[in-house]
């Protein structure tokens, strides 16, 4: 594992700087329609990812609360005071 990390780091360190530059940093026209489209694509992707993760988190919270409620109901049903009545 350590060897592969060292190899990846060495390749990244020796790579030309042009590989890491985006269109704006490399000298592209940032006012071009293509740059606007890329910006909207990034924002859209961020919104989709945030929505999916939010829905997943909401489901997990729902499942945890439901599990706690079922556990509490089962404990209440099996308690000695509930059996006296």
C-alpha positions, -999 to 999 in steps of 0.1 A, spaced: 0 0 0 27 24 9 47 17 -22 17 24 -45 11 57 -27 47 67 -32 45 58 -69 13 79 -73 29 108 -55 60 106 -76 40 106 -108 19 135 -97 50 155 -87 68 148 -120 37 156 -142 37 188 -162 18 217 -146 -5 219 -176 -22 186 -166 -36 202 -134 -48 235 -149 -85 241 -157 -96 262 -186 -96 294 -166 -61 288 -151 -46 276 -183 -56 307 -201 -89 298 -217 -117 323 -222 -137 323 -190 -165 343 -206 -172 317 -233 -205 298 -233 -186 266 -228 -173 279 -194 -209 290 -184 -222 255 -193 -195 239 -172 -203 261 -143 -240 252 -145 -231 215 -148 -210 217 -116 -238 235 -98 -264 210 -110 -242 180 -100 -237 195 -66 -275 200 -62 -282 164 -72 -256 150 -49 -268 171 -20 -304 161 -26 -296 124 -27 -274 125 4 -301 146 22 -328 120 13 -305 92 25 -298 110 58 -335 117 62 -343 80 58 -316 70 83 -330 94 109 -365 80 102 -353 44 106 -334 51 138 -364 69 154 -388 41 143 -364 15 158 -362 34 191 -400 37 192 -404 0 186 -378 -9 212 -395 14 238 -429 -1 230 -416 -36 234 -399 -27 267 -430 -11 280 -451 -41 270 -427 -65 288 -423 -44 320 -437 -58 353 -460 -28 357 -477 -34 324 -483 -71 334 -501 -61 366 -528 -42 348 
